[in-house]
Amino acid sequence: MFRENQMKRIMFVCKKNSRRSQMAEGFARKLGEGKMAVTSSGLATSQVDPITTQVMSEIGIDISAQTSKPLNDFNPQDYDAVISLCGCGVNLPEEWVLRAVFQDWQLDDPEGQPIETFRRVRDQVKERVTRLIESLKELEPTR
């Protein structure tokens, strides 16, 4: 368990911040409750995909209040971990990929696909977020 003064700060990044990164934010808030501060953003912004909201709701995670936010609104020094969910790490400014933890998960984008694809990606995101939370237990916090 993290002590309160060791709360980790995590940024999930994706191209549009509408599907995969929103799923990751929802899972991290639920699974890492009280252990981390979480946000998500995109290289461009869009709207949270309603199918994403639906498949997260199916498993009891409400992301309906989450919004798509531009990465430029945030300061990389405020985060311990930066996770790209779409392979967009090569497009991120260098200061983002040089955080204590940077991972590029390269998960499929379910946009335009059947709901089963959204569910498969959702389950992959959950697995990755669960492993990330475990791995961050040893990381020293920013600040």
Secondary structure, 3 states (H helix, E strand, C coil): CCCHHHCEEEEEEECCCCCHHHHHHHHHHHHCCCCEEEEEEECCCCCCCHHHHHHHHCCCCCCCCCCCCEHHHCCHHHCCEEEECCCHHHHCCHHHHCCCEEEECCCCCCCCCCHHHHHHHHHHHHHHHHHHHHHHHHCCCCC
